[in-house]
Amino acid sequence: MKTLHKTFALIALASSSAAFAASDFDTLDADGNGVISQSEAAVNADLTAAFTELDTDGNGELSKAEFANF
């Protein structure tokens, strides 16, 4: 039973680390073009939910300035 708990704890830690890693601008800007597209934002559920609100100029991409409000 201890092994099972350790396994679940490890999975939870790995999942949260991956989500955290995909929360800075440069990591999310996978193609390096200086903006985050909706498809690039899709790796972060919280960012996806806030994308439209953050995209203040409505161009379908987040600049560093827009992302800074996240």
PyMOL Python script that loads the backbone (N, CA, C, O; Angstrom):
from pymol import cmd

cmd.read_pdbstr("""\
ATOM      1  N   MET A   1       0.820  -1.194   0.000  1.00  0.00           N
ATOM      2  CA  MET A   1       0.000   0.000   0.000  1.00  0.00           C
ATOM      3  C   MET A   1       0.864   1.258   0.000  1.00  0.00           C
ATOM      4  O   MET A   1       0.517   2.247  -0.647  1.00  0.00           O
ATOM      5  N   LYS A   2       1.994   1.231   0.725  1.00  0.00           N
ATOM      6  CA  LYS A   2       2.883   2.389   0.733  1.00  0.00           C
ATOM      7  C   LYS A   2       3.409   2.693  -0.666  1.00  0.00           C
ATOM      8  O   LYS A   2       3.536   3.853  -1.056  1.00  0.00           O
ATOM      9  N   THR A   3       3.709   1.640  -1.408  1.00  0.00           N
ATOM     10  CA  THR A   3       4.218   1.817  -2.765  1.00  0.00           C
ATOM     11  C   THR A   3       3.175   2.499  -3.642  1.00  0.00           C
ATOM     12  O   THR A   3       3.512   3.355  -4.460  1.00  0.00           O
ATOM     13  N   LEU A   4       1.931   2.128  -3.477  1.00  0.00           N
ATOM     14  CA  LEU A   4       0.852   2.732  -4.252  1.00  0.00           C
ATOM     15  C   LEU A   4       0.734   4.217  -3.927  1.00  0.00           C
ATOM     16  O   LEU A   4       0.574   5.031  -4.836  1.00  0.00           O
ATOM     17  N   HIS A   5       0.811   4.582  -2.659  1.00  0.00           N
ATOM     18  CA  HIS A   5       0.730   5.988  -2.265  1.00  0.00           C
ATOM     19  C   HIS A   5       1.912   6.775  -2.817  1.00  0.00           C
ATOM     20  O   HIS A   5       1.759   7.905  -3.280  1.00  0.00           O
ATOM     21  N   LYS A   6       3.096   6.163  -2.762  1.00  0.00           N
ATOM     22  CA  LYS A   6       4.283   6.828  -3.299  1.00  0.00           C
ATOM     23  C   LYS A   6       4.146   7.042  -4.804  1.00  0.00           C
ATOM     24  O   LYS A   6       4.541   8.079  -5.337  1.00  0.00           O
ATOM     25  N   THR A   7       3.584   6.051  -5.471  1.00  0.00           N
ATOM     26  CA  THR A   7       3.393   6.153  -6.917  1.00  0.00           C
ATOM     27  C   THR A   7       2.443   7.295  -7.250  1.00  0.00           C
ATOM     28  O   THR A   7       2.723   8.090  -8.147  1.00  0.00           O
ATOM     29  N   PHE A   8       1.324   7.385  -6.537  1.00  0.00           N
ATOM     30  CA  PHE A   8       0.369   8.473  -6.777  1.00  0.00           C
ATOM     31  C   PHE A   8       0.993   9.826  -6.456  1.00  0.00           C
ATOM     32  O   PHE A   8       0.761  10.797  -7.175  1.00  0.00           O
ATOM     33  N   ALA A   9       1.767   9.902  -5.406  1.00  0.00           N
ATOM     34  CA  ALA A   9       2.427  11.156  -5.040  1.00  0.00           C
ATOM     35  C   ALA A   9       3.414  11.572  -6.119  1.00  0.00           C
ATOM     36  O   ALA A   9       3.508  12.751  -6.461  1.00  0.00           O
ATOM     37  N   LEU A  10       4.147  10.609  -6.652  1.00  0.00           N
ATOM     38  CA  LEU A  10       5.104  10.902  -7.715  1.00  0.00           C
ATOM     39  C   LEU A  10       4.402  11.382  -8.981  1.00  0.00           C
ATOM     40  O   LEU A  10       4.859  12.322  -9.631  1.00  0.00           O
ATOM     41  N   ILE A  11       3.303  10.742  -9.324  1.00  0.00           N
ATOM     42  CA  ILE A  11       2.528  11.155 -10.500  1.00  0.00           C
ATOM     43  C   ILE A  11       1.993  12.575 -10.308  1.00  0.00           C
ATOM     44  O   ILE A  11       2.057  13.391 -11.227  1.00  0.00           O
ATOM     45  N   ALA A  12       1.473  12.868  -9.137  1.00  0.00           N
ATOM     46  CA  ALA A  12       0.948  14.209  -8.853  1.00  0.00           C
ATOM     47  C   ALA A  12       2.048  15.252  -8.936  1.00  0.00           C
ATOM     48  O   ALA A  12       1.834  16.332  -9.487  1.00  0.00           O
ATOM     49  N   LEU A  13       3.207  14.951  -8.405  1.00  0.00           N
ATOM     50  CA  LEU A  13       4.332  15.873  -8.453  1.00  0.00           C
ATOM     51  C   LEU A  13       4.781  16.115  -9.889  1.00  0.00           C
ATOM     52  O   LEU A  13       5.039  17.254 -10.277  1.00  0.00           O
ATOM     53  N   ALA A  14       4.874  15.064 -10.665  1.00  0.00           N
ATOM     54  CA  ALA A  14       5.289  15.205 -12.066  1.00  0.00           C
ATOM     55  C   ALA A  14       4.283  16.023 -12.850  1.00  0.00           C
ATOM     56  O   ALA A  14       4.667  16.844 -13.683  1.00  0.00           O
ATOM     57  N   SER A  15       3.004  15.811 -12.597  1.00  0.00           N
ATOM     58  CA  SER A  15       1.963  16.561 -13.296  1.00  0.00           C
ATOM     59  C   SER A  15       2.015  18.038 -12.948  1.00  0.00           C
ATOM     60  O   SER A  15       1.912  18.889 -13.832  1.00  0.00           O
ATOM     61  N   SER A  16       2.174  18.349 -11.673  1.00  0.00           N
ATOM     62  CA  SER A  16       2.205  19.752 -11.266  1.00  0.00           C
ATOM     63  C   SER A  16       3.476  20.425 -11.763  1.00  0.00           C
ATOM     64  O   SER A  16       3.447  21.613 -12.086  1.00  0.00           O
ATOM     65  N   SER A  17       4.574  19.713 -11.833  1.00  0.00           N
ATOM     66  CA  SER A  17       5.820  20.275 -12.348  1.00  0.00           C
ATOM     67  C   SER A  17       5.692  20.601 -13.826  1.00  0.00           C
ATOM     68  O   SER A  17       6.187  21.633 -14.279  1.00  0.00           O
ATOM     69  N   ALA A  18       5.035  19.737 -14.577  1.00  0.00           N
ATOM     70  CA  ALA A  18       4.847  19.995 -16.001  1.00  0.00           C
ATOM     71  C   ALA A  18       3.963  21.219 -16.213  1.00  0.00           C
ATOM     72  O   ALA A  18       4.241  22.036 -17.091  1.00  0.00           O
ATOM     73  N   ALA A  19       2.907  21.357 -15.422  1.00  0.00           N
ATOM     74  CA  ALA A  19       2.028  22.514 -15.544  1.00  0.00           C
ATOM     75  C   ALA A  19       2.763  23.789 -15.168  1.00  0.00           C
ATOM     76  O   ALA A  19       2.577  24.825 -15.807  1.00  0.00           O
ATOM     77  N   PHE A  20       3.598  23.723 -14.136  1.00  0.00           N
ATOM     78  CA  PHE A  20       4.359  24.889 -13.726  1.00  0.00           C
ATOM     79  C   PHE A  20       5.377  25.274 -14.789  1.00  0.00           C
ATOM     80  O   PHE A  20       5.579  26.457 -15.065  1.00  0.00           O
ATOM     81  N   ALA A  21       6.012  24.284 -15.378  1.00  0.00           N
ATOM     82  CA  ALA A  21       7.027  24.550 -16.392  1.00  0.00           C
ATOM     83  C   ALA A  21       6.432  25.255 -17.597  1.00  0.00           C
ATOM     84  O   ALA A  21       7.114  26.038 -18.257  1.00  0.00           O
ATOM     85  N   ALA A  22       5.182  24.989 -17.888  1.00  0.00           N
ATOM     86  CA  ALA A  22       4.534  25.605 -19.044  1.00  0.00           C
ATOM     87  C   ALA A  22       3.765  26.848 -18.644  1.00  0.00           C
ATOM     88  O   ALA A  22       2.670  27.090 -19.153  1.00  0.00           O
ATOM     89  N   SER A  23       4.318  27.632 -17.746  1.00  0.00           N
ATOM     90  CA  SER A  23       3.602  28.836 -17.335  1.00  0.00           C
ATOM     91  C   SER A  23       4.415  30.106 -17.525  1.00  0.00           C
ATOM     92  O   SER A  23       3.950  31.185 -17.160  1.00  0.00           O
ATOM     93  N   ASP A  24       5.630  30.009 -18.092  1.00  0.00           N
ATOM     94  CA  ASP A  24       6.347  31.243 -18.378  1.00  0.00           C
ATOM     95  C   ASP A  24       6.291  31.524 -19.885  1.00  0.00           C
ATOM     96  O   ASP A  24       6.147  30.607 -20.693  1.00  0.00           O
ATOM     97  N   PHE A  25       6.405  32.778 -20.239  1.00  0.00           N
ATOM     98  CA  PHE A  25       6.199  33.209 -21.612  1.00  0.00           C
ATOM     99  C   PHE A  25       7.085  32.460 -22.603  1.00  0.00           C
ATOM    100  O   PHE A  25       6.595  31.946 -23.608  1.00  0.00           O
ATOM    101  N   ASP A  26       8.369  32.397 -22.329  1.00  0.00           N
ATOM    102  CA  ASP A  26       9.296  31.786 -23.281  1.00  0.00           C
ATOM    103  C   ASP A  26       9.040  30.294 -23.479  1.00  0.00           C
ATOM    104  O   ASP A  26       9.238  29.774 -24.577  1.00  0.00           O
ATOM    105  N   THR A  27       8.608  29.610 -22.442  1.00  0.00           N
ATOM    106  CA  THR A  27       8.274  28.193 -22.575  1.00  0.00           C
ATOM    107  C   THR A  27       7.010  28.020 -23.413  1.00  0.00           C
ATOM    108  O   THR A  27       6.936  27.127 -24.257  1.00  0.00           O
ATOM    109  N   LEU A  28       6.026  28.868 -23.179  1.00  0.00           N
ATOM    110  CA  LEU A  28       4.766  28.766 -23.918  1.00  0.00           C
ATOM    111  C   LEU A  28       4.916  29.192 -25.376  1.00  0.00           C
ATOM    112  O   LEU A  28       4.217  28.674 -26.247  1.00  0.00           O
ATOM    113  N   ASP A  29       5.811  30.118 -25.645  1.00  0.00           N
ATOM    114  CA  ASP A  29       6.065  30.565 -27.021  1.00  0.00           C
ATOM    115  C   ASP A  29       6.949  29.524 -27.715  1.00  0.00           C
ATOM    116  O   ASP A  29       8.133  29.756 -27.962  1.00  0.00           O
ATOM    117  N   ALA A  30       6.352  28.388 -28.017  1.00  0.00           N
ATOM    118  CA  ALA A  30       7.096  27.227 -28.521  1.00  0.00           C
ATOM    119  C   ALA A  30       7.821  27.497 -29.837  1.00  0.00           C
ATOM    120  O   ALA A  30       8.899  26.948 -30.064  1.00  0.00           O
ATOM    121  N   ASP A  31       7.256  28.324 -30.700  1.00  0.00           N
ATOM    122  CA  ASP A  31       7.912  28.578 -31.989  1.00  0.00           C
ATOM    123  C   ASP A  31       8.848  29.785 -31.956  1.00  0.00           C
ATOM    124  O   ASP A  31       9.504  30.099 -32.949  1.00  0.00           O
ATOM    125  N   GLY A  32       8.903  30.458 -30.804  1.00  0.00           N
ATOM    126  CA  GLY A  32       9.843  31.554 -30.618  1.00  0.00           C
ATOM    127  C   GLY A  32       9.563  32.801 -31.427  1.00  0.00           C
ATOM    128  O   GLY A  32      10.479  33.581 -31.687  1.00  0.00           O
ATOM    129  N   ASN A  33       8.310  33.011 -31.834  1.00  0.00           N
ATOM    130  CA  ASN A  33       7.995  34.175 -32.650  1.00  0.00           C
ATOM    131  C   ASN A  33       7.614  35.416 -31.846  1.00  0.00           C
ATOM    132  O   ASN A  33       7.231  36.434 -32.424  1.00  0.00           O
ATOM    133  N   GLY A  34       7.716  35.342 -30.523  1.00  0.00           N
ATOM    134  CA  GLY A  34       7.483  36.509 -29.681  1.00  0.00           C
ATOM    135  C   GLY A  34       6.058  36.701 -29.215  1.00  0.00           C
ATOM    136  O   GLY A  34       5.761  37.675 -28.524  1.00  0.00           O
ATOM    137  N   VAL A  35       5.166  35.789 -29.579  1.00  0.00           N
ATOM    138  CA  VAL A  35       3.779  35.830 -29.113  1.00  0.00           C
ATOM    139  C   VAL A  35       3.330  34.408 -28.780  1.00  0.00           C
ATOM    140  O   VAL A  35       3.929  33.431 -29.230  1.00  0.00           O
ATOM    141  N   ILE A  36       2.277  34.314 -27.994  1.00  0.00           N
ATOM    142  CA  ILE A  36       1.691  33.012 -27.659  1.00  0.00           C
ATOM    143  C   ILE A  36       0.368  32.889 -28.396  1.00  0.00           C
ATOM    144  O   ILE A  36      -0.553  33.678 -28.184  1.00  0.00           O
ATOM    145  N   SER A  37       0.286  31.891 -29.263  1.00  0.00           N
ATOM    146  CA  SER A  37      -0.952  31.632 -29.998  1.00  0.00           C
ATOM    147  C   SER A  37      -1.912  30.847 -29.107  1.00  0.00           C
ATOM    148  O   SER A  37      -1.534  30.357 -28.043  1.00  0.00           O
ATOM    149  N   GLN A  38      -3.156  30.737 -29.560  1.00  0.00           N
ATOM    150  CA  GLN A  38      -4.118  29.937 -28.796  1.00  0.00           C
ATOM    151  C   GLN A  38      -3.691  28.481 -28.737  1.00  0.00           C
ATOM    152  O   GLN A  38      -3.888  27.827 -27.713  1.00  0.00           O
ATOM    153  N   SER A  39      -3.119  27.965 -29.796  1.00  0.00           N
ATOM    154  CA  SER A  39      -2.676  26.558 -29.770  1.00  0.00           C
ATOM    155  C   SER A  39      -1.497  26.369 -28.822  1.00  0.00           C
ATOM    156  O   SER A  39      -1.393  25.327 -28.174  1.00  0.00           O
ATOM    157  N   GLU A  40      -0.611  27.350 -28.728  1.00  0.00           N
ATOM    158  CA  GLU A  40       0.500  27.257 -27.775  1.00  0.00           C
ATOM    159  C   GLU A  40      -0.025  27.374 -26.342  1.00  0.00           C
ATOM    160  O   GLU A  40       0.487  26.714 -25.438  1.00  0.00           O
ATOM    161  N   ALA A  41      -1.030  28.199 -26.137  1.00  0.00           N
ATOM    162  CA  ALA A  41      -1.611  28.382 -24.803  1.00  0.00           C
ATOM    163  C   ALA A  41      -2.368  27.151 -24.330  1.00  0.00           C
ATOM    164  O   ALA A  41      -2.593  26.984 -23.131  1.00  0.00           O
ATOM    165  N   ALA A  42      -2.761  26.291 -25.255  1.00  0.00           N
ATOM    166  CA  ALA A  42      -3.595  25.123 -24.928  1.00  0.00           C
ATOM    167  C   ALA A  42      -2.931  24.156 -23.956  1.00  0.00           C
ATOM    168  O   ALA A  42      -3.616  23.316 -23.372  1.00  0.00           O
ATOM    169  N   VAL A  43      -1.615  24.248 -23.765  1.00  0.00           N
ATOM    170  CA  VAL A  43      -0.941  23.353 -22.819  1.00  0.00           C
ATOM    171  C   VAL A  43      -1.176  23.770 -21.371  1.00  0.00           C
ATOM    172  O   VAL A  43      -0.817  23.037 -20.449  1.00  0.00           O
ATOM    173  N   ASN A  44      -1.775  24.939 -21.164  1.00  0.00           N
ATOM    174  CA  ASN A  44      -2.029  25.444 -19.813  1.00  0.00           C
ATOM    175  C   ASN A  44      -3.516  25.781 -19.704  1.00  0.00           C
ATOM    176  O   ASN A  44      -3.979  26.757 -20.295  1.00  0.00           O
ATOM    177  N   ALA A  45      -4.259  24.979 -18.952  1.00  0.00           N
ATOM    178  CA  ALA A  45      -5.713  25.143 -18.856  1.00  0.00           C
ATOM    179  C   ALA A  45      -6.115  26.517 -18.316  1.00  0.00           C
ATOM    180  O   ALA A  45      -7.086  27.107 -18.789  1.00  0.00           O
ATOM    181  N   ASP A  46      -5.378  27.027 -17.336  1.00  0.00           N
ATOM    182  CA  ASP A  46      -5.712  28.339 -16.775  1.00  0.00           C
ATOM    183  C   ASP A  46      -5.511  29.444 -17.806  1.00  0.00           C
ATOM    184  O   ASP A  46      -6.320  30.368 -17.899  1.00  0.00           O
ATOM    185  N   LEU A  47      -4.440  29.348 -18.573  1.00  0.00           N
ATOM    186  CA  LEU A  47      -4.185  30.347 -19.610  1.00  0.00           C
ATOM    187  C   LEU A  47      -5.234  30.260 -20.711  1.00  0.00           C
ATOM    188  O   LEU A  47      -5.695  31.283 -21.216  1.00  0.00           O
ATOM    189  N   THR A  48      -5.607  29.051 -21.080  1.00  0.00           N
ATOM    190  CA  THR A  48      -6.645  28.867 -22.096  1.00  0.00           C
ATOM    191  C   THR A  48      -7.941  29.530 -21.649  1.00  0.00           C
ATOM    192  O   THR A  48      -8.608  30.188 -22.448  1.00  0.00           O
ATOM    193  N   ALA A  49      -8.299  29.367 -20.394  1.00  0.00           N
ATOM    194  CA  ALA A  49      -9.528  29.951 -19.868  1.00  0.00           C
ATOM    195  C   ALA A  49      -9.486  31.479 -19.863  1.00  0.00           C
ATOM    196  O   ALA A  49     -10.514  32.133 -20.041  1.00  0.00           O
ATOM    197  N   ALA A  50      -8.300  32.044 -19.658  1.00  0.00           N
ATOM    198  CA  ALA A  50      -8.162  33.499 -19.572  1.00  0.00           C
ATOM    199  C   ALA A  50      -7.738  34.144 -20.888  1.00  0.00           C
ATOM    200  O   ALA A  50      -7.634  35.368 -20.962  1.00  0.00           O
ATOM    201  N   PHE A  51      -7.493  33.356 -21.916  1.00  0.00           N
ATOM    202  CA  PHE A  51      -6.884  33.853 -23.147  1.00  0.00           C
ATOM    203  C   PHE A  51      -7.635  35.035 -23.748  1.00  0.00           C
ATOM    204  O   PHE A  51      -7.024  36.062 -24.044  1.00  0.00           O
ATOM    205  N   THR A  52      -8.931  34.914 -23.931  1.00  0.00           N
ATOM    206  CA  THR A  52      -9.717  35.976 -24.575  1.00  0.00           C
ATOM    207  C   THR A  52      -9.647  37.268 -23.777  1.00  0.00           C
ATOM    208  O   THR A  52      -9.529  38.352 -24.348  1.00  0.00           O
ATOM    209  N   GLU A  53      -9.718  37.154 -22.472  1.00  0.00           N
ATOM    210  CA  GLU A  53      -9.640  38.341 -21.609  1.00  0.00           C
ATOM    211  C   GLU A  53      -8.253  38.987 -21.688  1.00  0.00           C
ATOM    212  O   GLU A  53      -8.138  40.213 -21.705  1.00  0.00           O
ATOM    213  N   LEU A  54      -7.216  38.174 -21.734  1.00  0.00           N
ATOM    214  CA  LEU A  54      -5.849  38.689 -21.789  1.00  0.00           C
ATOM    215  C   LEU A  54      -5.515  39.297 -23.150  1.00  0.00           C
ATOM    216  O   LEU A  54      -4.709  40.224 -23.231  1.00  0.00           O
ATOM    217  N   ASP A  55      -6.116  38.792 -24.202  1.00  0.00           N
ATOM    218  CA  ASP A  55      -5.852  39.259 -25.570  1.00  0.00           C
ATOM    219  C   ASP A  55      -6.588  40.577 -25.803  1.00  0.00           C
ATOM    220  O   ASP A  55      -7.600  40.624 -26.503  1.00  0.00           O
ATOM    221  N   THR A  56      -6.066  41.636 -25.208  1.00  0.00           N
ATOM    222  CA  THR A  56      -6.769  42.930 -25.200  1.00  0.00           C
ATOM    223  C   THR A  56      -6.898  43.562 -26.578  1.00  0.00           C
ATOM    224  O   THR A  56      -7.831  44.331 -26.808  1.00  0.00           O
ATOM    225  N   ASP A  57      -5.985  43.261 -27.504  1.00  0.00           N
ATOM    226  CA  ASP A  57      -6.111  43.836 -28.848  1.00  0.00           C
ATOM    227  C   ASP A  57      -6.884  42.922 -29.800  1.00  0.00           C
ATOM    228  O   ASP A  57      -7.109  43.277 -30.957  1.00  0.00           O
ATOM    229  N   GLY A  58      -7.289  41.747 -29.314  1.00  0.00           N
ATOM    230  CA  GLY A  58      -8.149  40.852 -30.079  1.00  0.00           C
ATOM    231  C   GLY A  58      -7.517  40.249 -31.322  1.00  0.00           C
ATOM    232  O   GLY A  58      -8.235  39.870 -32.248  1.00  0.00           O
ATOM    233  N   ASN A  59      -6.187  40.148 -31.368  1.00  0.00           N
ATOM    234  CA  ASN A  59      -5.537  39.608 -32.558  1.00  0.00           C
ATOM    235  C   ASN A  59      -5.320  38.095 -32.507  1.00  0.00           C
ATOM    236  O   ASN A  59      -4.733  37.524 -33.425  1.00  0.00           O
ATOM    237  N   GLY A  60      -5.786  37.449 -31.448  1.00  0.00           N
ATOM    238  CA  GLY A  60      -5.656  35.993 -31.351  1.00  0.00           C
ATOM    239  C   GLY A  60      -4.310  35.513 -30.853  1.00  0.00           C
ATOM    240  O   GLY A  60      -4.016  34.318 -30.888  1.00  0.00           O
ATOM    241  N   GLU A  61      -3.492  36.447 -30.388  1.00  0.00           N
ATOM    242  CA  GLU A  61      -2.170  36.112 -29.852  1.00  0.00           C
ATOM    243  C   GLU A  61      -1.925  36.947 -28.598  1.00  0.00           C
ATOM    244  O   GLU A  61      -2.487  38.029 -28.433  1.00  0.00           O
ATOM    245  N   LEU A  62      -1.069  36.418 -27.716  1.00  0.00           N
ATOM    246  CA  LEU A  62      -0.703  37.163 -26.520  1.00  0.00           C
ATOM    247  C   LEU A  62       0.724  37.666 -26.648  1.00  0.00           C
ATOM    248  O   LEU A  62       1.654  36.887 -26.858  1.00  0.00           O
ATOM    249  N   SER A  63       0.886  38.966 -26.520  1.00  0.00           N
ATOM    250  CA  SER A  63       2.221  39.555 -26.469  1.00  0.00           C
ATOM    251  C   SER A  63       2.768  39.365 -25.058  1.00  0.00           C
ATOM    252  O   SER A  63       2.050  38.919 -24.163  1.00  0.00           O
ATOM    253  N   LYS A  64       4.045  39.707 -24.860  1.00  0.00           N
ATOM    254  CA  LYS A  64       4.610  39.623 -23.509  1.00  0.00           C
ATOM    255  C   LYS A  64       3.857  40.556 -22.576  1.00  0.00           C
ATOM    256  O   LYS A  64       3.616  40.203 -21.421  1.00  0.00           O
ATOM    257  N   ALA A  65       3.482  41.733 -23.048  1.00  0.00           N
ATOM    258  CA  ALA A  65       2.754  42.702 -22.215  1.00  0.00           C
ATOM    259  C   ALA A  65       1.388  42.149 -21.807  1.00  0.00           C
ATOM    260  O   ALA A  65       0.991  42.274 -20.649  1.00  0.00           O
ATOM    261  N   GLU A  66       0.673  41.542 -22.746  1.00  0.00           N
ATOM    262  CA  GLU A  66      -0.629  40.961 -22.430  1.00  0.00           C
ATOM    263  C   GLU A  66      -0.464  39.775 -21.475  1.00  0.00           C
ATOM    264  O   GLU A  66      -1.237  39.629 -20.529  1.00  0.00           O
ATOM    265  N   PHE A  67       0.531  38.938 -21.719  1.00  0.00           N
ATOM    266  CA  PHE A  67       0.768  37.779 -20.868  1.00  0.00           C
ATOM    267  C   PHE A  67       1.150  38.192 -19.450  1.00  0.00           C
ATOM    268  O   PHE A  67       0.877  37.458 -18.500  1.00  0.00           O
ATOM    269  N   ALA A  68       1.770  39.340 -19.298  1.00  0.00           N
ATOM    270  CA  ALA A  68       2.190  39.813 -17.982  1.00  0.00           C
ATOM    271  C   ALA A  68       1.002  39.988 -17.036  1.00  0.00           C
ATOM    272  O   ALA A  68       1.183  40.004 -15.819  1.00  0.00           O
ATOM    273  N   ASN A  69      -0.202  40.118 -17.575  1.00  0.00           N
ATOM    274  CA  ASN A  69      -1.401  40.258 -16.739  1.00  0.00           C
ATOM    275  C   ASN A  69      -1.964  38.921 -16.285  1.00  0.00           C
ATOM    276  O   ASN A  69      -2.975  38.879 -15.584  1.00  0.00           O
ATOM    277  N   PHE A  70      -1.325  37.839 -16.675  1.00  0.00           N
ATOM    278  CA  PHE A  70      -1.779  36.486 -16.325  1.00  0.00           C
ATOM    279  C   PHE A  70      -1.363  36.113 -14.929  1.00  0.00           C
ATOM    280  O   PHE A  70      -1.660  35.010 -14.470  1.00  0.00           O
TER     281      PHE A  70
END
""", "prot")
cmd.dss("prot")
cmd.show_as("cartoon", "prot")
cmd.util.cbc("prot")
cmd.orient("prot")
